[in-house]
Amino acid sequence: MDGLSTVESEVILLTAFIICALIQFLHVLVNRNRWPFVAQNMFAHRYSGFVKRLFVVLFYEDGEETMVLPGRVLPVAFFRAQRMLINMFCHGSSELAAREFSKLLLYRLNYKPWDGFDEIEPSVKPRNGSEYIGFQLCMCELDLRLVVDLASDINIESAIVDREVLCEYISDDYLEVDSSL
Protein backbone atom coordinates (compact mmCIF):
# COMPACT_ATOMS: atom_id res chain seq x y z
CA MET A 1 0.00 0.00 0.00
CA ASP A 2 1.52 3.31 -1.11
CA GLY A 3 -0.67 5.66 0.95
CA LEU A 4 -3.34 8.09 -0.21
CA SER A 5 -3.69 9.12 -3.82
CA THR A 6 -3.52 12.78 -4.80
CA VAL A 7 -7.29 12.93 -5.30
CA GLU A 8 -7.98 11.40 -1.88
CA SER A 9 -5.54 13.84 -0.23
CA GLU A 10 -7.23 16.79 -1.95
CA VAL A 11 -10.69 15.61 -0.85
CA ILE A 12 -9.53 15.25 2.77
CA LEU A 13 -7.88 18.71 2.74
CA LEU A 14 -10.90 20.33 1.11
CA THR A 15 -13.24 18.70 3.63
CA ALA A 16 -11.07 19.84 6.55
CA PHE A 17 -10.97 23.39 5.11
CA ILE A 18 -14.76 23.52 4.71
CA ILE A 19 -15.28 22.25 8.28
CA CYS A 20 -12.85 24.87 9.66
CA ALA A 21 -14.50 27.62 7.61
CA LEU A 22 -17.95 26.62 8.90
CA ILE A 23 -16.71 26.56 12.51
CA GLN A 24 -15.13 30.02 12.01
CA PHE A 25 -18.36 31.36 10.50
CA LEU A 26 -20.33 29.99 13.45
CA HIS A 27 -17.97 31.79 15.89
CA VAL A 28 -18.53 35.04 14.00
CA LEU A 29 -22.31 34.62 14.14
CA VAL A 30 -22.43 33.95 17.88
CA ASN A 31 -19.68 36.52 18.62
CA ARG A 32 -17.65 34.02 20.66
CA ASN A 33 -13.87 33.58 20.78
CA ARG A 34 -12.64 30.03 21.32
CA TRP A 35 -9.04 29.40 20.24
CA PRO A 36 -8.09 28.88 17.43
CA PHE A 37 -11.35 30.39 16.21
CA VAL A 38 -12.14 34.06 16.78
CA ALA A 39 -15.27 36.14 16.33
CA GLN A 40 -13.48 38.81 14.23
CA ASN A 41 -15.35 41.43 16.27
CA MET A 42 -12.62 44.02 16.70
CA PHE A 43 -14.53 46.61 14.66
CA ALA A 44 -18.03 45.17 14.91
CA HIS A 45 -18.34 44.75 18.66
CA ARG A 46 -21.26 46.66 20.14
CA TYR A 47 -20.65 48.17 23.55
CA SER A 48 -23.68 48.60 25.70
CA GLY A 49 -22.35 50.64 28.57
CA PHE A 50 -20.33 53.76 29.24
CA VAL A 51 -17.23 54.78 27.28
CA LYS A 52 -15.07 57.90 27.25
CA ARG A 53 -14.34 59.75 24.02
CA LEU A 54 -12.53 62.95 23.17
CA PHE A 55 -14.65 65.58 21.44
CA VAL A 56 -13.86 68.99 20.02
CA VAL A 57 -16.41 71.71 20.69
CA LEU A 58 -16.10 74.59 18.21
CA PHE A 59 -17.51 78.01 19.09
CA TYR A 60 -19.13 80.66 16.90
CA GLU A 61 -19.04 84.36 17.77
CA ASP A 62 -22.75 84.29 18.69
CA GLY A 63 -22.18 81.59 21.32
CA GLU A 64 -23.48 78.67 19.29
CA GLU A 65 -21.30 75.57 19.34
CA THR A 66 -20.65 72.50 17.22
CA MET A 67 -19.40 69.24 18.75
CA VAL A 68 -17.38 66.86 16.55
CA LEU A 69 -14.99 63.94 16.84
CA PRO A 70 -11.26 64.81 16.59
CA GLY A 71 -10.90 63.41 13.07
CA ARG A 72 -13.02 66.28 11.73
CA VAL A 73 -10.58 69.04 12.83
CA LEU A 74 -7.23 67.64 11.64
CA PRO A 75 -6.36 66.47 8.12
CA VAL A 76 -4.88 63.18 9.36
CA ALA A 77 -6.27 59.66 9.65
CA PHE A 78 -9.15 59.74 12.12
CA PHE A 79 -7.48 57.27 14.48
CA ARG A 80 -4.42 59.55 14.84
CA ALA A 81 -6.27 62.80 15.42
CA GLN A 82 -7.19 62.14 19.05
CA ARG A 83 -3.62 61.25 20.07
CA MET A 84 -2.25 64.32 18.26
CA LEU A 85 -4.64 66.67 20.07
CA ILE A 86 -3.93 65.09 23.45
CA ASN A 87 -0.17 65.34 22.88
CA MET A 88 -0.43 68.97 21.76
CA PHE A 89 -2.62 70.24 24.58
CA CYS A 90 -2.51 67.87 27.53
CA HIS A 91 0.99 66.50 27.95
CA GLY A 92 3.01 69.48 29.09
CA SER A 93 3.66 70.83 25.62
CA SER A 94 4.80 74.37 25.12
CA GLU A 95 2.07 76.95 25.69
CA LEU A 96 3.37 78.95 22.74
CA ALA A 97 3.29 75.88 20.47
CA ALA A 98 -0.26 75.07 21.61
CA ARG A 99 -1.39 78.66 20.94
CA GLU A 100 0.15 78.69 17.44
CA PHE A 101 -1.31 75.27 16.69
CA SER A 102 -4.74 76.52 17.82
CA LYS A 103 -4.55 79.56 15.52
CA LEU A 104 -3.58 77.36 12.59
CA LEU A 105 -6.33 74.85 13.37
CA LEU A 106 -9.03 77.55 13.37
CA TYR A 107 -7.60 79.13 10.22
CA ARG A 108 -7.69 75.79 8.36
CA LEU A 109 -11.24 75.05 9.48
CA ASN A 110 -12.49 78.53 8.57
CA TYR A 111 -10.64 79.18 5.30
CA LYS A 112 -9.08 75.98 3.94
CA PRO A 113 -11.35 73.03 4.72
CA TRP A 114 -10.43 69.66 3.23
CA ASP A 115 -12.39 66.84 1.68
CA GLY A 116 -12.35 63.33 3.03
CA PHE A 117 -10.10 60.68 1.55
CA ASP A 118 -9.61 57.10 2.70
CA GLU A 119 -9.22 57.33 6.51
CA ILE A 120 -9.06 61.13 6.55
CA GLU A 121 -12.49 62.51 7.36
CA PRO A 122 -13.71 65.75 5.75
CA SER A 123 -13.25 68.83 7.88
CA VAL A 124 -16.14 70.32 9.75
CA LYS A 125 -17.20 73.52 8.00
CA PRO A 126 -18.60 76.64 9.64
CA ARG A 127 -22.14 77.62 8.71
CA ASN A 128 -22.50 80.20 5.93
CA GLY A 129 -21.25 83.66 6.85
CA SER A 130 -19.75 82.52 10.16
CA GLU A 131 -16.36 81.56 11.49
CA TYR A 132 -15.18 79.45 14.37
CA ILE A 133 -13.59 81.65 17.02
CA GLY A 134 -12.44 79.05 19.50
CA PHE A 135 -12.70 75.50 20.71
CA GLN A 136 -12.56 73.20 23.70
CA LEU A 137 -11.18 69.71 23.98
CA CYS A 138 -13.60 67.73 26.11
CA MET A 139 -13.41 64.23 27.49
CA CYS A 140 -16.99 63.02 27.44
CA GLU A 141 -18.52 59.95 28.97
CA LEU A 142 -21.14 58.44 26.68
CA ASP A 143 -23.94 56.07 27.49
CA LEU A 144 -23.96 53.96 24.34
CA ARG A 145 -27.38 52.60 25.12
CA LEU A 146 -28.68 56.03 24.08
CA VAL A 147 -27.04 56.23 20.65
CA VAL A 148 -27.41 54.08 17.56
CA ASP A 149 -24.47 55.19 15.42
CA LEU A 150 -21.36 56.44 17.27
CA ALA A 151 -19.59 57.24 13.98
CA SER A 152 -22.17 59.91 13.29
CA ASP A 153 -21.86 63.34 14.89
CA ILE A 154 -25.63 63.81 14.61
CA ASN A 155 -27.26 64.07 18.05
CA ILE A 156 -24.26 62.51 19.78
CA GLU A 157 -24.80 65.10 22.52
CA SER A 158 -27.85 63.13 23.65
CA ALA A 159 -25.59 60.25 24.74
CA ILE A 160 -23.23 62.42 26.82
CA VAL A 161 -23.65 61.91 30.54
CA ASP A 162 -20.47 63.71 31.69
CA ARG A 163 -18.27 66.36 30.06
CA GLU A 164 -14.84 67.39 31.34
CA VAL A 165 -13.07 70.32 29.64
CA LEU A 166 -9.38 69.49 29.13
CA CYS A 167 -8.37 72.77 27.51
CA GLU A 168 -9.88 75.77 25.78
CA TYR A 169 -8.70 78.28 23.18
CA ILE A 170 -10.51 81.46 22.13
CA SER A 171 -9.01 83.58 19.37
CA ASP A 172 -7.47 86.85 20.59
CA ASP A 173 -9.56 88.74 18.03
CA TYR A 174 -12.74 87.79 19.88
CA LEU A 175 -11.69 88.18 23.51
CA GLU A 176 -13.61 90.93 25.25
CA VAL A 177 -11.32 93.63 26.62
CA ASP A 178 -12.45 95.77 29.53
CA SER A 179 -11.89 99.31 28.30
CA SER A 180 -12.19 100.76 31.81
CA LEU A 181 -8.74 99.38 32.74
Secondary structure, DSSP 8 states (H G I E B T S, - for coil): -----HHHHHHHHHHHHHHHHHHHHHHHHHT--BTTB----TTT----SEEEEEEEEEEETTS-EEEE-GGGTSSSBHHHHHHHHHHHHHSS--HHHHHHHHHHHHHHHHH-----BTTB-------TT--EEEEEEEEEEEEGGG-S-TT--TTGGGGEEEEEEEEEEE-GGG----TT-
